[in-house]
Amino acid sequence: MDAVELRSEEPRAVRIGPAHSRLVPRAPRHLGGVPAAPNTSAASTPRPLAGTRKILGPILLGLGLLLPGPAPAQWRVAVYGGWADSFESDVRVDDRTSDTALRFEKLRFETRSFETPLYYGLRGGGYSFRSRLGVELELIHLKVFALVDRAVLVSGRVSGESVSARTAAEEFMERLDVSHGLNMILGNVFLRLPVGREGDGPAPAALTGRLGLGPTLTHTEAVVLDASAEHYESGGVAAQVAVGAEIRLWEGLRLIGEYKYTSTRQHLTARAVELEFAARTHHLTTGLQYGL
């Protein structure tokens, strides 16, 4: 169903159950009744990025204190691509200016990892040969797309009137995407365990594990309750746990593969409307790493 059909001015019924229907009182124009006026009570003001700086600053300071002394073989950079699994999350929408608060239960999100812009990651840091522990900074460029054409249970209130119906989320929320990045900026601590005989040189392979925590920089793309937004904002805090392996190809060049699990609760805005959902998903990645 496209947006033109959804915004029809003709009142229509919302079907609740197989045998009967009713009009939700004072609902937005998508559900019939008096057409809702566009939400113009507040300008589009994306959430300030000060929160991101407050979180990222201490992480960078901590990484600087923990990094080993300069030694060329101890520093590494990596680039990778991969796939992130789809997931479900409850989505909360709140517009206090119109006394509207809705909950969309178990709304499905896709990641579309192989569609442009592609899913990717970058990281760089250093480790100590003696302790096999290291720290690094990592960027994960994840994308998410809400499947608003799917029927879900919608409950709450619209303009002060109760709403409870199983209907397509797009009746209230035409779009909720993050196609230009739910960007996780993580400070990691990692453990590297060499596999095989090292001798005087590096081991031919290694097993790795890492934990990460940091802010997100989110590109919100939303049309909800007649409010729209397309901007970057601080979405919230993200965390990851990952395990993987490295295989030496040539000199400092290594093939890397990794499983990740990431979790973040996003708090986004579209004019005066606030949106909240959790993005918890699995990742499989592969790429190249080079030791400097």
N, C-alpha and C positions, 0 to 999 in steps of 0.2 A: 504494500500500500504506500503510495507516494504522499508527499506533504500536501499537495494540492487537494487530494481527496479528503484528507484529515481536517482541513480548515474550512470545511463547508459551513455556511451560515444557517443551514436548515437544521432545526432541532431534531434529534433522533434519540432513540432509547438505547440504554446500555443493558444488555441481556445478562441477567444474573441467574444462572441455572438454566436447565434445558426447557423449562415450561413457562416462564414468565419473565417480564422485564419491567423496568421503571426508569424514570428520569432522575438522576442524582440532583437534589435541590441545589440551585445556584452554582452549578458546576461550570468549568470553563466551556468555551464554545464547542470544544471537541466532543463533549458529552451532552449537548443540548441545553435548553434553558436560555437565559439571557446571555448573549455573547459577552465574553470576558474582555474588559478593556486591557490594552497592552500595558505591561508593567513598566511604567516610566518614572516610578517614584524615586529611583536612585540611578545615578550614572553607572556605567560599567567601570567598576573600580577593582582591578585584580588585587588579590592578596599581596601585600608587600613581601619582598624577598628578604627582609631583615631576619626572619626566622631561619631561613636557610643559612645565612651568614653566621648567625649565632651558634648553630649546630656544627657547621663545617669548620669554623675557626678553631675550637678546641681539638677537633679531630686532627687537623693539620698540625697543630702544635704538638700533640701527642705523637704523631708519626715522626715528626722531626726529632723529638727527643729519643725515640726508640730505634731509629735507623742506625745501622752499623757504620763504623768509620769508613771513609771512602776507599774502595778497592774495586777495580774495574770488573772483576769476575762476579762481584756480589750484587751488581745492579742489573735489573731486567725490565723489559717492556714487552707487552703482548697485545695482540689484536685478535678478536675472534668473532664468529657469527654463530647462528644456531636457531633454536626453536624453543618457544615457550608455550606451555599448555594453556588451553582455555580454562575458565573457572566460573563459578557462580558466587554471587554476593548479594546480600540485601542492600538496597540503595535507599537512603533517606533524603528527602527533599523538603526544605523548610523555607517558607516565605512569610516572615512575620508581618510584613506590610499589608498582607491580605488575609491573615489568619489562616494560612494554608500549611499543612504539614502532612506529607504522604510517605508511606513506606512501600517499596516494591520488593516483594520477597523472592529471593533466589533468581535474580536477573542474570542471564547468561552473558559472559563477555568472551570475545575472541581476541587473539593476539596478532594474527595474520603476519607471522614472522617473515615469510618469504615474499611478501608484497612490499613494493617501495612505499615509503622509505623502509629499508631492511632493518631487522633486528641486528644489533651489534654490541660489542663491548670493547673497552680499552682499559688497560691497567699498567701501572709501573710502580716499582719499589725496590727494596733491597733486603738481603738476608745475610746472616752470619753463618759461615761454614762450620764453626764450632758448635753453635747451638741449634742450627738448622731451623731457627725461627726467623721470621721476617715480617715486615710491615709494608703496606702498599696502598695506593689510592686507585680506585676502580670506578669506571662509569659504565652503567648498564642502560642501554637505550631500548626500553620495553615500550610496546604499543598496546592499547586496549580499545575495544569497540563494543559497546553495549548492543545487544540484539533486541532493540526496542519493539520489533514487530512480533515478538513472542508474547503469548498470554501468560501473565503472572498474577498473583494475588496482590491487589492494591488496596491499602487500608489507610485510614487517617481522616483528615477533614479538608474541605475545600471551602474557602470563605466562611469558615465557622461551622459548616454543615458536614455531618458524618458521611464518609464514603467507605464502602466495602464491596469490592467486585473483583471478579477474575476477568481481566481484560488485557488487551495489548498495552504495553507500557507507553507506546507512542501516542495513546489518547491524551496523555499529560506531558510526556517527554519525547519530543521528536528526535532528539539526538543527544548522545553522550559518548564522545570519542576522545581519545588521546593519541592521535595519529602521528604527531611530531615529537612524541616522547614523554613517557612517564620515566624521566631520567633519574636513576638512582646514583647518587654520588657517595661512594662508600669508602670508609677507612677500614682496611682489613688487617687482621693478624693471621699469618699463615704458618703452617708446619710443612716442611719438605723432608721426605725420607728417601735417600738415594737407594736405588735397586741395582745390584751388580757390583763388581769390584771397581773401586775408584782409582787405586794406584796413585800415580802422580797427577792424574787429570780428573775431569768430572765423570760421574757415573753415567752409564748409557741410558738410564731411565730413573724416574723418581715418582713416588706417590705424594700427593699433596692434599691438604685440608685447610680450609679457611673459614673465618667468621668475619662478618662485616656489619657496619652500622653507619648510617649517615642520612642526610636530608634528600628530598626529591625536588626536582624542578620539573613541573608538569605543564604541558601545553593543553589547556582546557578548551574543548570544542563542544559546546552544548547549546541546545535549544530546549528550554523547559519552562512551562507555565508562562509562555509568551515572552520570556527573557532569553536573550542570546549572549554568547560569549565566545571569544577566540583570543586567548592570551596566555602568556606564561605566568605561573604563580608558584609559590611554595606550597606543595601538596601535603607534606607531612614527613614523618620519619620512616625509613626503610631498614630492613635487616636481611642478611643472607647467611646461609650455611652451605658449604660446597665441598665436594671431594672430587679428585681428579688424578690425572697421570700426565707425565711428560716423557717424551721419547727423543733422544738426541739424534738429530739429522746430520748436522755438519757444524764443526766448531761450536759457536754459541747458539746456533739455531736449533730450536726444538719444536716438535709437534705436540700440541696440548689438547686434551679433552677433559670435559668436566660436567658433572651433574650439580645443579644449583636448586635451592629452594629459597624463594624470596617472599617477603611479607611486608605490606605497607597498608596503612589506613589513610585514604585520601580525603582531604577536606578542601573542596573546590567551590568556586563562586561563579554565578552568572547574574550580573547586576545585583539586585537585592536577594536573589535566591541562593541558598547554600545547599551543596550536595555533599554527601558522604557515602563512601563505599570502601570495602576492603579488597585489595588485589593480592591474593596469595596463590602462587603458581610454581610449577616445576619447569626447569630449563635443562636442555641438553646443548652443549656448545663444543666447538672445535676451532682451532686456530693455530697461530704461530707465535712463538716467543723467542726473544733474542737477549742473550746476556751481554751486557756492555762491559 
